[in-house]
Amino acid sequence: MSFNDYVKFVTQQVVMKMEEPKTEKEDRKAERMPFPVRAFGMIPLGLSIFWRKRVKKRQ
């Protein structure tokens, strides 16, 4: 793949994203998982459950 082909591909992708209706962007954004889950998987959920149980035991 030459540099010109790469620039053409990137330009096409940028134009497609810019021409995409706002509602489609919002729909896609609403479907995404929260950042901690995307970045670290189930670890944040496990830690939050562990922490809640620990706090309840103290009270």
C-alpha positions as CSV (number, residue, x, y, z in Angstrom):
1,M,0.0,0.0,0.0
2,S,1.6,3.3,-1.1
3,F,1.4,6.5,0.8
4,N,-1.1,7.9,-1.7
5,D,-3.4,5.0,-1.2
6,Y,-3.2,5.4,2.6
7,V,-4.0,9.1,2.4
8,K,-7.0,8.4,0.1
9,F,-8.3,5.8,2.5
10,V,-8.0,8.0,5.6
11,T,-9.6,10.9,3.7
12,Q,-12.6,8.7,2.7
13,Q,-13.0,7.5,6.3
14,V,-13.0,11.1,7.7
15,V,-15.5,12.3,5.1
16,M,-17.8,9.3,5.9
17,K,-17.7,10.1,9.6
18,M,-18.3,13.8,8.9
19,E,-21.3,13.1,6.7
20,E,-22.9,10.6,9.1
21,P,-26.1,11.9,10.7
22,K,-25.9,13.0,14.3
23,T,-28.5,10.5,15.4
24,E,-26.4,7.6,14.3
25,K,-23.4,8.9,16.2
26,E,-25.6,9.3,19.3
27,D,-27.0,5.8,18.9
28,R,-23.6,4.3,18.7
29,K,-22.4,6.3,21.7
30,A,-25.3,5.2,23.8
31,E,-24.6,1.5,22.9
32,R,-21.0,1.6,24.2
33,M,-20.1,0.2,27.5
34,P,-18.8,2.5,30.2
35,F,-15.1,3.3,30.0
36,P,-13.9,1.3,33.0
37,V,-15.5,-1.8,31.6
38,R,-14.1,-1.2,28.1
39,A,-10.6,-0.5,29.5
40,F,-10.3,-3.1,32.2
41,G,-13.1,-5.7,31.7
42,M,-14.8,-7.1,34.8
43,I,-12.1,-5.9,37.3
44,P,-13.9,-2.6,38.2
45,L,-17.2,-4.5,38.8
46,G,-15.5,-7.0,41.0
47,L,-13.7,-4.4,43.0
48,S,-16.9,-2.3,43.5
49,I,-18.8,-5.4,44.7
50,F,-15.9,-6.3,47.1
51,W,-15.8,-2.7,48.4
52,R,-19.6,-2.5,49.0
53,K,-19.5,-5.8,51.0
54,R,-16.6,-4.5,53.0
55,V,-18.3,-1.2,53.8
56,K,-21.5,-3.0,54.8
57,K,-19.6,-5.2,57.3
58,R,-18.2,-2.2,59.0
59,Q,-21.6,-0.7,59.8
